[in-house]
Amino acid sequence: MVPVSVFIMDVTDSSSADYGEELSNNLSQLERYIGDWYGKSGSVQVKHRSGDELIMLSEGYSSAFITAFYISSLWKYEKNPPYFGLSYGSLDKKVAEIDIEKWIHPFVKQARNANDHLKKQKDRESFHFQLNDVEPSLHTLINSMLMLQHVLRIEQTDVQRLVCSLYLIYGKQNAVAELLGRSAPTVYSHFKKGHCEQILRSFRNIVSFLDACQAKEFPEMGNNHTKTLEERIRTNIKSQVQDIFSF
């Protein structure tokens, strides 16, 4: 058995966007980015399909959420934010053996149902898990934490959102200040006022919970995969950070 996670991503109001072709091209580019983030390990399948939809299957309980969180942090179309239905569990075959476009599995249905849950919301949140084999109280706890995280994120100003995203990638106040050409105290002020610490801590806590669930089911595997994945994502983003964020 292999621990895996899935997300189905849609884009809010994509059909009404004046830059629909640009948005579609961006999603295709995002598909390539994700492939670069995971390298040639065969531990991910990702496909841009149906205009504004992205589906991803990856090895590791936390991988889909980590990837989704970074995508959300890099996203530049503020009027058309992405939203992600997520699920995870164990699979009886390797990720590399799956044809993601034709794959029919309960994990896909769970991720689809989670995505549909978000689609029906008036004030749409960014992430939602559906986990059929998980204790309902834990399911509720994860989604409640994500709901609170969303509230903090949508209240951020543009500069606070940028500081939060760059801090996710660089992890150091001075590095973010140097990139933005601002003083470290100014960056710290935006970091505090934008509740970046709470947002990033909630991300880390959810990743830790998912890793702990995996470690319980697959004790022989450890959690090095999570650390390696994040290091690869950050390294890739750093190599083109000016183009991605346009500051």
NULO-525954 format. One line per 4 residues: number of its first residue (from 0); their letters; for each residue x, y, z of N, C-alpha, C. Coordinates in pm, 1 decimal. Layout:
BEGIN
NUM) A) X:Y:Z:X:Y:Z:X:Y:Z  ...
This chain:
BEGIN
0) MVPV) 83.3:-120.7:0.0:0.0:0.0:0.0:86.9:125.9:0.0  35.5:230.6:-60.1:108.3:356.9:-74.1:23.1:470.7:-17.8  80.0:557.7:68.7:3.8:673.9:116.4:-4.0:780.2:7.3  -123.6:829.6:-20.0:-140.9:928.4:-126.1:-237.9:1037.7:-82.0
4) SVFI) -237.4:1146.0:-157.0:-336.4:1251.6:-136.9:-375.6:1309.2:-271.3  -494.0:1368.6:-274.9:-554.0:1416.5:-399.1:-607.9:1557.7:-377.4  -594.2:1642.1:-479.3:-676.9:1762.3:-479.1:-739.8:1782.5:-615.8  -856.8:1842.9:-614.2:-920.5:1894.9:-734.3:-933.8:2044.8:-713.6
8) MDVT) -872.8:2120.5:-802.1:-870.5:2266.2:-793.4:-958.2:2326.4:-902.2  -1039.2:2424.2:-863.9:-1114.8:2505.8:-958.1:-1079.6:2652.1:-935.3  -1120.1:2736.8:-1028.0:-1093.8:2880.2:-1019.8:-1225.9:2955.2:-1010.7  -1237.1:3043.7:-915.7:-1359.8:3119.1:-893.3:-1391.4:3210.3:-1011.4
12) DSSS) -1515.6:3200.4:-1061.2:-1566.4:3289.2:-1167.4:-1474.4:3294.5:-1288.7  -1414.8:3183.8:-1323.1:-1321.5:3184.3:-1436.6:-1392.1:3212.4:-1569.3  -1517.8:3170.7:-1580.9:-1589.8:3190.0:-1707.7:-1619.2:3336.3:-1736.1  -1622.6:3418.6:-1630.6:-1651.5:3560.9:-1649.0:-1525.0:3646.8:-1654.5
16) ADYG) -1409.3:3584.4:-1641.9:-1283.7:3660.0:-1644.0:-1255.7:3711.4:-1784.2  -1208.8:3835.8:-1792.6:-1176.5:3895.8:-1922.0:-1047.2:3839.7:-1980.8  -974.8:3765.4:-1899.0:-845.1:3711.9:-1941.0:-848.2:3559.4:-1934.4  -959.4:3500.4:-1986.0:-979.2:3356.0:-1977.5:-868.4:3274.9:-2041.1
20) EELS) -822.0:3318.9:-2158.4:-714.2:3246.2:-2226.0:-585.0:3254.4:-2146.3  -557.0:3372.3:-2091.3:-437.8:3388.9:-2008.1:-445.5:3300.3:-1884.9  -564.4:3293.6:-1825.8:-584.8:3210.6:-1707.3:-562.8:3063.1:-1739.6  -614.6:3019.4:-1853.5:-596.7:2880.0:-1895.3:-449.4:2849.3:-1919.8
24) NNLS) -379.0:2942.9:-1983.0:-235.7:2924.2:-2006.5:-159.1:2917.5:-1875.3  -203.1:2997.5:-1777.5:-139.4:2997.7:-1646.7:-156.1:2862.9:-1577.4  -272.5:2802.3:-1593.3:-296.1:2670.9:-1533.1:-209.0:2564.3:-1598.6  -190.5:2573.8:-1729.3:-101.3:2479.9:-1797.2:42.2:2498.6:-1749.6
28) QLER) 80.7:2624.3:-1728.7:213.5:2652.5:-1674.7:226.3:2597.9:-1532.8  119.8:2610.5:-1455.5:119.3:2559.1:-1318.9:136.5:2407.7:-1317.2  76.3:2341.6:-1412.6:94.6:2197.1:-1426.3:241.9:2163.3:-1443.4  312.2:2242.5:-1524.4:456.1:2218.8:-1546.1:535.6:2251.5:-1419.8
32) YIGD) 498.4:2359.8:-1350.2:565.4:2394.9:-1225.1:559.8:2278.5:-1126.5  441.5:2221.8:-1110.8:424.3:2113.2:-1014.0:512.1:1994.1:-1051.9  519.3:1964.4:-1182.0:608.5:1857.6:-1226.6:752.3:1884.8:-1188.7  795.0:2011.2:-1200.6:931.5:2048.2:-1161.2:950.0:2036.3:-1010.6
36) WYGK) 847.8:2073.1:-934.3:857.7:2066.4:-788.5:881.3:1923.2:-741.1  818.0:1829.0:-806.6:829.1:1689.4:-764.0:944.8:1616.7:-831.0  999.3:1672.9:-938.8:1110.5:1608.8:-1005.7:1068.9:1482.5:-1079.5  1162.8:1392.0:-1095.6:1139.8:1271.1:-1174.0:1120.3:1147.2:-1086.5
40) SGSV) 1067.8:1168.8:-967.8:1051.7:1057.7:-874.2:931.9:969.1:-906.5  842.2:1017.2:-993.5:723.0:939.8:-1024.7:619.2:943.1:-915.4  632.0:1037.8:-822.2:542.2:1041.8:-706.6:426.8:1138.6:-724.5  405.5:1190.2:-846.2:294.7:1282.8:-869.9:236.2:1261.1:-1008.5
44) QVKH) 103.6:1279.1:-1017.4:33.6:1287.3:-1144.2:-52.0:1413.5:-1137.1  -38.2:1501.8:-1235.0:-113.8:1626.9:-1233.8:-160.4:1656.5:-1374.9  -284.7:1708.5:-1386.1:-340.1:1735.2:-1518.3:-430.9:1856.7:-1514.5  -406.7:1947.8:-1607.1:-496.6:2061.4:-1629.9:-604.3:2014.1:-1726.0
48) RSGD) -729.5:2022.6:-1683.3:-836.6:1974.0:-1768.5:-962.4:2058.6:-1748.4  -1057.1:2043.8:-1839.6:-1187.2:2111.2:-1830.4:-1175.5:2262.1:-1814.1  -1081.1:2322.4:-1883.0:-1070.5:2467.4:-1882.0:-1002.3:2525.1:-1761.1  -1069.4:2517.0:-1646.1:-1015.0:2581.3:-1525.6:-990.9:2483.1:-1412.6
52) ELIM) -985.1:2354.3:-1443.0:-969.1:2253.7:-1338.0:-830.6:2191.6:-1343.9  -775.5:2169.3:-1224.5:-648.4:2100.1:-1209.9:-670.6:1985.2:-1112.9  -628.8:1865.7:-1150.5:-638.5:1751.2:-1060.4:-498.9:1698.5:-1034.3  -471.3:1663.0:-909.4:-339.2:1613.2:-873.6:-350.1:1496.1:-777.6
56) LSEG) -271.1:1393.9:-803.8:-252.8:1279.7:-714.3:-105.1:1272.8:-681.0  -71.9:1263.5:-552.8:69.3:1260.3:-514.4:90.4:1163.4:-399.4  212.4:1115.0:-388.0:247.4:1026.0:-278.0:265.0:1107.1:-150.5  206.7:1059.3:-41.0:217.1:1127.7:87.4:85.6:1191.8:128.6
60) YSSA) 46.4:1172.8:252.9:-80.8:1227.3:302.3:-85.3:1380.0:296.9  27.5:1445.9:317.5:28.0:1592.0:324.2:63.5:1659.1:192.0  106.0:1582.4:92.4:162.5:1641.2:-29.7:63.4:1728.1:-105.6  -59.6:1680.8:-120.9:-158.3:1758.7:-196.7:-188.0:1890.7:-126.2
64) FITA) -200.7:1888.0:5.9:-228.3:2011.4:78.7:-109.9:2107.7:71.3  10.8:2056.0:86.7:130.8:2141.5:74.0:132.6:2208.7:-62.9  111.4:2130.1:-166.4:113.2:2183.3:-303.1:3.5:2287.1:-321.4  -116.4:2256.4:-272.9:-228.9:2349.8:-284.8:-200.9:2480.5:-210.9
68) FYIS) -140.8:2472.1:-94.5:-113.4:2592.7:-16.1:-11.9:2681.7:-88.1  90.8:2621.4:-145.8:189.3:2700.2:-220.3:126.0:2761.9:-345.4  42.7:2685.7:-416.0:-26.9:2741.5:-532.4:-109.7:2862.4:-491.6  -184.9:2848.2:-384.8:-268.1:2957.8:-335.9:-184.2:3079.4:-299.6
72) SLWK) -65.5:3056.0:-245.5:22.6:3165.8:-204.7:86.7:3235.5:-324.6  101.6:3164.3:-436.4:162.9:3221.8:-556.4:60.7:3286.4:-649.7  -65.7:3257.7:-628.5:-170.3:3293.8:-724.4:-180.7:3445.0:-742.4  -188.5:3491.6:-867.3:-184.4:3635.5:-893.6:-318.4:3694.2:-938.1
76) YEKN) -419.3:3610.5:-964.9:-548.6:3661.7:-1009.4:-641.4:3677.9:-889.1  -633.9:3793.4:-825.6:-702.5:3814.1:-698.1:-854.4:3805.4:-710.7  -909.7:3843.4:-825.3:-1054.2:3838.7:-844.3:-1103.7:3698.5:-877.8  -1012.2:3609.6:-906.2:-1047.2:3472.3:-942.9:-961.1:3372.7:-865.2
80) PPYF) -977.2:3367.2:-733.9:-891.4:3280.0:-652.7:-921.6:3131.7:-673.3  -823.0:3046.6:-655.5:-845.1:2902.7:-666.4:-904.7:2846.3:-538.6  -971.2:2732.6:-550.5:-1018.5:2660.8:-432.5:-998.9:2511.0:-454.7  -973.3:2439.8:-345.4:-923.2:2302.9:-352.2:-1007.4:2207.8:-266.7
84) GLSY) -1059.8:2104.0:-329.9:-1117.4:1992.1:-257.6:-1011.2:1885.8:-239.6  -992.7:1838.0:-116.2:-879.9:1749.2:-85.2:-924.9:1620.9:-17.3  -844.2:1517.0:-36.7:-863.0:1391.7:35.2:-729.7:1317.9:41.6  -722.9:1215.0:123.9:-601.1:1133.9:132.8:-635.3:994.6:183.9
88) GSLD) -539.5:903.5:167.9:-557.8:766.5:215.0:-450.5:676.3:156.2  -475.6:548.0:153.8:-376.8:452.8:101.6:-427.7:389.6:-27.2  -332.6:361.0:-114.3:-363.0:310.0:-248.0:-286.4:180.4:-270.4  -346.1:88.9:-347.4:-282.0:-41.7:-368.2:-193.7:-45.9:-492.0
92) KKVA) -159.6:68.5:-547.6:-65.6:73.9:-659.0:11.9:204.4:-652.2  121.5:210.7:-725.1:205.8:329.1:-723.5:141.5:443.1:-801.7  174.1:564.6:-761.1:119.8:683.2:-827.5:155.9:683.4:-975.8  278.5:642.3:-1008.0:325.2:643.3:-1147.1:242.6:551.3:-1237.3
96) EIDI) 172.0:456.4:-1179.2:92.8:361.0:-1256.7:-47.4:411.3:-1287.9  -85.0:526.2:-1233.6:-220.1:578.4:-1248.8:-230.0:667.5:-1372.3  -336.8:650.0:-1448.9:-371.5:744.4:-1555.7:-471.2:842.6:-1495.3  -422.2:960.2:-1456.5:-502.1:1052.7:-1377.0:-626.6:1100.4:-1451.3
100) EKWI) -622.0:1106.1:-1585.0:-737.2:1153.1:-1663.0:-851.9:1051.9:-1662.1  -819.8:924.5:-1647.8:-922.9:819.9:-1653.3:-948.0:755.2:-1517.4  -877.4:798.7:-1416.4:-880.5:732.9:-1286.0:-1015.2:751.5:-1218.0  -1075.6:641.3:-1180.1:-1200.2:641.9:-1102.5:-1171.6:574.6:-969.5
104) HPFV) -1190.6:649.1:-860.2:-1155.4:597.3:-727.6:-1230.9:677.6:-622.0  -1259.4:616.8:-504.9:-1325.7:692.1:-397.8:-1252.6:820.5:-358.0  -1118.5:822.9:-367.8:-1045.5:945.4:-333.0:-1084.2:1061.5:-425.1  -1100.9:1030.3:-553.4:-1141.3:1133.5:-648.7:-1282.3:1182.6:-614.8
108) KQAR) -1370.4:1090.9:-581.4:-1506.9:1130.1:-544.9:-1507.4:1216.9:-420.0  -1424.4:1180.8:-320.9:-1416.8:1260.5:-198.2:-1364.3:1401.0:-227.4  -1258.5:1407.9:-308.6:-1203.5:1539.0:-344.3:-1305.2:1619.5:-424.5  -1378.8:1553.4:-513.9:-1482.3:1620.7:-592.0:-1593.8:1672.9:-500.7
112) NAND) -1636.2:1590.6:-406.2:-1741.2:1634.3:-313.2:-1694.0:1752.5:-228.6  -1566.9:1748.3:-187.7:-1510.7:1859.5:-110.4:-1505.4:1986.5:-194.9  -1468.2:1970.9:-321.3:-1464.6:2084.1:-412.9:-1605.9:2140.9:-434.2  -1703.7:2052.6:-450.5:-1842.8:2096.2:-468.8:-1895.3:2168.0:-344.8
116) HLKK) -1852.1:2122.3:-227.1:-1889.7:2190.4:-102.2:-1845.3:2336.3:-105.8  -1722.8:2360.5:-151.6:-1671.8:2496.8:-161.1:-1744.7:2575.9:-269.8  -1774.2:2508.9:-380.3:-1838.3:2575.8:-493.6:-1973.9:2633.8:-453.9  -2041.0:2571.0:-360.0:-2174.2:2614.9:-318.1:-2170.7:2728.0:-215.8
120) QKDR) -2053.3:2758.0:-161.9:-2043.1:2862.0:-58.8:-2054.1:3001.7:-120.5  -2123.1:3088.9:-50.8:-2132.6:3228.7:-94.7:-1998.3:3298.3:-74.2  -1941.7:3284.6:44.6:-1809.0:3338.2:73.9:-1711.6:3221.8:71.5  -1662.6:3191.2:-45.3:-1591.8:3065.5:-69.0:-1457.2:3059.7:2.2
124) ESFH) -1436.3:2951.0:75.6:-1308.2:2925.0:139.2:-1210.8:2866.5:36.7  -1085.4:2852.7:77.7:-981.8:2807.4:-15.4:-962.8:2656.2:-17.1  -981.9:2591.0:99.0:-951.8:2448.2:111.6:-1062.3:2378.0:189.6  -1089.1:2253.9:149.2:-1183.0:2171.7:227.0:-1145.9:2025.3:207.1
128) FQLN) -1140.0:1951.6:316.7:-1111.9:1808.2:313.6:-1241.0:1728.4:327.1  -1250.7:1619.1:252.0:-1349.9:1515.9:280.9:-1274.0:1386.7:304.8  -1294.9:1328.9:422.1:-1216.4:1213.9:466.6:-1311.6:1109.1:522.8  -1352.1:1015.4:439.7:-1455.8:920.1:480.6:-1411.1:825.4:590.9
132) DVEP) -1281.3:794.9:596.2:-1233.1:696.2:692.6:-1168.1:758.7:815.4  -1190.0:888.3:834.5:-1130.4:959.7:946.1:-1238.0:992.3:1049.2  -1198.0:991.3:1176.1:-1289.7:1028.9:1283.1:-1355.9:1162.6:1250.4  -1490.7:1169.0:1250.8:-1560.3:1292.7:1211.8:-1514.7:1416.8:1287.4
136) SLHT) -1480.5:1400.9:1414.6:-1437.9:1517.3:1492.0:-1306.1:1573.8:1439.3  -1216.2:1485.2:1391.7:-1089.5:1531.6:1334.3:-1113.9:1600.0:1200.0  -1204.3:1543.5:1122.9:-1245.0:1602.3:995.9:-1294.9:1745.3:1019.1  -1381.4:1761.1:1116.6:-1436.4:1892.6:1149.5:-1327.9:1987.9:1198.0
140) LINS) -1236.0:1935.6:1277.7:-1128.9:2018.9:1333.1:-1039.2:2074.4:1222.0  -999.6:1990.2:1127.5:-915.7:2035.0:1016.7:-986.2:2144.1:936.9  -1110.6:2118.4:900.2:-1182.2:2214.7:816.9:-1214.0:2343.6:892.0  -1233.1:2334.3:1021.7:-1254.4:2456.0:1101.1:-1126.8:2540.0:1105.2
144) MLML) -1012.4:2474.9:1118.8:-885.1:2547.4:1117.1:-862.8:2614.2:981.3  -898.9:2543.9:875.0:-886.0:2601.2:741.2:-981.0:2718.9:720.9  -1098.5:2711.4:780.3:-1193.8:2821.4:770.1:-1139.4:2946.2:838.8  -1083.4:2930.2:958.4:-1025.4:3043.7:1030.2:-904.2:3099.5:955.4
148) QHVL) -824.4:3010.7:899.1:-709.6:3054.2:818.6:-756.6:3139.8:702.0  -864.4:3097.2:637.7:-919.0:3170.7:523.9:-963.7:3311.4:564.2  -1029.3:3321.3:678.3:-1075.8:3452.0:726.7:-957.4:3547.1:743.9  -848.2:3496.9:798.8:-729.8:3581.0:817.5:-668.2:3620.6:683.4
152) RIEQ) -667.1:3529.2:590.5:-603.2:3556.5:461.4:-680.2:3660.1:379.9  -812.3:3653.4:380.2:-889.1:3746.5:296.5:-889.2:3887.0:355.1  -851.8:3900.8:481.2:-843.5:4033.6:541.7:-707.8:4099.7:520.0  -613.2:4028.5:460.5:-481.2:4085.0:436.9:-484.8:4189.2:324.1
156) TDVQ) -402.0:4290.9:337.0:-379.2:4383.5:226.4:-289.3:4315.2:123.9  -274.2:4377.8:7.5:-188.8:4319.8:-97.0:-45.8:4300.7:-47.8  7.3:4400.6:21.0:146.3:4391.1:66.5:159.7:4288.6:178.9  60.1:4277.8:264.9:63.6:4176.8:371.0:59.1:4036.4:311.4
160) RLVC) -20.2:4020.2:207.4:-29.0:3890.1:140.3:104.6:3854.9:74.6  167.5:3953.8:13.3:297.1:3931.3:-50.4:403.1:3895.4:53.0  406.4:3968.2:163.4:502.2:3939.2:271.2:481.5:3797.8:324.1  355.8:3759.4:342.3:325.1:3625.1:393.9:373.7:3517.4:296.3
164) SLYL) 349.6:3538.2:168.0:392.5:3440.7:66.6:543.9:3429.2:61.7  611.9:3544.0:65.0:758.1:3541.7:59.0:818.6:3482.4:185.2  752.6:3506.7:298.2:802.6:3448.2:422.8:785.6:3296.3:420.8  678.8:3246.5:359.0:660.1:3102.5:342.3:777.2:3043.1:264.8
168) IYGK) 825.9:3115.3:165.5:931.6:3064.5:77.8:1070.3:3082.4:138.9  1095.8:3199.6:199.2:1230.5:3231.3:246.7:1247.2:3209.0:397.2  1141.7:3226.2:473.7:1146.5:3198.6:617.0:1227.9:3295.8:699.3  1277.0:3403.7:635.3:1361.0:3499.2:707.0:1317.1:3641.4:675.3
172) QNAV) 1302.9:3720.3:779.7:1257.1:3858.2:767.0:1352.2:3941.4:680.9  1482.5:3927.2:702.7:1580.3:4007.0:628.9:1579.9:3974.2:480.3  1559.8:3847.0:447.4:1556.5:3806.8:306.4:1435.8:3867.6:236.2  1321.8:3868.4:303.8:1201.0:3927.9:246.4:1219.4:4078.4:230.7
176) AELL) 1278.2:4143.0:331.9:1302.2:4287.3:327.0:1393.3:4323.7:210.4  1496.6:4244.8:188.8:1590.4:4271.8:79.6:1522.0:4258.2:-55.6  1438.3:4155.7:-70.7:1367.0:4135.5:-196.1:1273.8:4252.5:-227.5  1206.6:4302.5:-125.5:1107.7:4408.2:-144.6:1168.5:4548.3:-139.7
180) GRSA) 1295.2:4557.7:-103.3:1358.9:4688.0:-92.5:1302.3:4771.8:20.7  1264.2:4705.2:129.1:1207.5:4773.4:245.4:1288.7:4736.0:369.3  1270.4:4813.2:474.5:1343.4:4783.6:596.9:1284.8:4660.5:665.3  1367.8:4593.4:743.9:1321.7:4475.0:817.6:1207.0:4508.7:913.0
184) PTVY) 1213.2:4623.2:986.4:1100.1:4657.9:1074.6:969.1:4679.1:998.1  977.6:4736.2:877.3:856.7:4755.6:796.5:796.6:4621.5:756.4  882.0:4530.8:712.9:835.8:4396.8:674.9:774.6:4326.3:795.4  838.7:4339.8:911.7:786.5:4275.8:1033.2:649.7:4332.1:1069.6
188) SHFK) 631.0:4463.3:1050.2:502.2:4525.6:1078.2:392.6:4466.5:989.5  421.4:4451.3:861.1:324.5:4389.8:770.0:298.5:4243.6:809.2  403.3:4175.3:849.9:392.8:4035.0:891.8:297.3:4021.2:1010.7  313.2:4109.9:1109.1:230.1:4103.3:1230.3:86.6:4147.4:1202.3
192) KGHC) 71.6:4259.3:1132.7:-62.8:4311.9:1106.7:-142.7:4221.1:1013.4  -72.9:4147.8:928.3:-139.5:4055.4:837.1:-163.8:3917.5:895.2  -134.7:3900.7:1025.2:-154.6:3770.7:1093.9:-82.8:3657.2:1020.8  32.7:3689.6:964.0:108.4:3588.7:887.8:155.3:3473.4:976.2
196) EQIL) 193.9:3505.4:1098.1:240.2:3400.6:1189.3:131.3:3297.3:1212.4  8.6:3343.1:1235.8:-102.9:3252.2:1261.0:-138.6:3171.0:1136.6  -134.1:3236.9:1021.3:-166.7:3167.8:895.9:-64.7:3057.6:867.3  62.8:3090.6:878.7:167.1:2991.9:849.6:172.7:2882.7:956.1
200) RSFR) 143.2:2918.9:1079.7:140.4:2817.0:1185.6:27.3:2717.9:1162.0  -88.4:2767.0:1118.3:-199.8:2675.6:1091.7:-164.9:2581.4:976.5  -95.4:2632.7:876.3:-47.8:2547.5:767.0:43.6:2438.4:821.1  141.1:2477.0:903.5:235.2:2379.8:959.7:163.9:2276.8:1047.5
204) NIVS) 66.9:2323.0:1125.3:-3.9:2231.2:1214.8:-83.1:2126.5:1137.0  -145.5:2168.5:1027.4:-221.9:2072.9:946.9:-128.2:1973.6:878.8  -15.5:2022.8:826.6:83.9:1932.7:766.4:134.3:1832.7:870.3  161.5:1880.7:990.9:210.1:1791.5:1097.8:106.3:1685.6:1132.5
208) FLDA) -20.2:1725.6:1135.4:-127.6:1629.9:1163.6:-133.4:1522.6:1054.5  -128.4:1563.9:929.0:-134.0:1468.3:818.5:-12.6:1375.7:819.6  103.9:1430.7:850.2:224.9:1348.3:859.3:214.8:1248.1:973.7  154.8:1290.6:1084.5:138.5:1200.2:1198.9:43.4:1086.4:1163.6
212) CQAK) -62.1:1117.3:1089.6:-154.7:1012.9:1044.6:-83.0:913.4:954.1  0.3:964.6:865.6:75.5:876.3:776.5:173.5:790.7:854.9  243.3:852.3:950.9:342.4:778.4:1030.1:277.0:665.2:1108.5  153.1:687.1:1149.4:81.0:583.2:1223.8:47.9:464.8:1133.4
216) EFPE) 11.4:493.4:1008.4:-26.6:388.2:913.9:93.8:327.5:842.1  199.0:409.2:823.9:317.8:365.1:750.3:443.1:402.8:830.2  464.3:340.9:946.0:575.7:381.7:1033.6:713.2:363.7:971.0  723.3:278.3:872.4:853.6:250.7:810.2:897.5:361.9:714.4
220) MGNN) 806.4:451.8:678.0:837.4:549.6:573.6:898.2:679.2:626.8  865.2:718.0:749.6:914.4:844.3:803.3:850.4:962.8:733.5  898.2:1084.6:766.3:839.5:1206.4:709.7:940.5:1289.5:630.7  1049.7:1228.3:588.0:1149.0:1302.5:510.3:1092.2:1352.4:378.0
224) HTKT) 991.0:1282.1:327.2:930.5:1320.1:200.3:874.7:1462.7:207.4  810.6:1496.3:318.5:752.1:1629.6:334.1:859.3:1737.0:330.5  965.3:1717.6:405.6:1074.2:1815.3:409.7:1138.3:1832.0:272.7  1162.5:1720.4:204.6:1224.3:1724.7:72.5:1135.1:1795.8:-28.0
228) LEER) 1005.6:1767.2:-23.6:911.7:1830.5:-115.6:911.3:1981.6:-97.8  901.5:2028.0:26.8:899.1:2172.3:50.2:1030.4:2238.6:8.3  1140.4:2171.9:32.1:1269.4:2228.1:-10.0:1275.2:2242.6:-161.7  1224.1:2143.5:-234.6:1222.3:2149.4:-380.8:1131.4:2261.4:-428.9
232) IRTN) 1014.1:2274.9:-367.3:920.6:2380.5:-406.8:983.8:2517.1:-385.1  1041.1:2537.9:-267.7:1099.8:2668.8:-237.2:1217.3:2699.9:-329.6  1301.1:2599.7:-356.3:1415.9:2620.7:-444.6:1370.7:2659.9:-584.8  1269.2:2592.1:-635.7:1218.3:2622.8:-768.9:1157.3:2762.0:-775.5
236) IKSQ) 1082.9:2799.0:-671.9:1020.3:2931.6:-670.7:1127.3:3040.1:-661.4  1226.8:3020.4:-578.0:1333.6:3119.8:-562.5:1404.7:3147.2:-694.6  1415.9:3045.6:-778.0:1488.6:3061.2:-904.2:1414.9:3150.4:-1003.0  1284.8:3175.4:-979.8:1207.7:3260.4:-1070.6:1112.9:3352.5:-993.6
240) VQDI) 1154.8:3390.5:-873.3:1066.2:3464.5:-783.9:1023.8:3599.1:-842.1  1112.3:3668.3:-913.0:1077.2:3798.9:-970.2:967.2:3785.2:-1074.3  972.8:3681.2:-1154.4:871.1:3659.1:-1256.7:737.6:3617.7:-1196.9  743.0:3536.7:-1092.4:620.2:3486.6:-1032.2:543.3:3597.4:-961.4
244) FSF) 615.2:3680.6:-886.8:547.2:3781.3:-804.5:543.5:3919.7:-868.6  626.1:3945.4:-967.3:624.7:4073.0:-1039.9:633.9:4194.3:-948.7  732.3:4193.8:-856.7:751.0:4311.5:-771.7:882.5:4382.5:-806.4
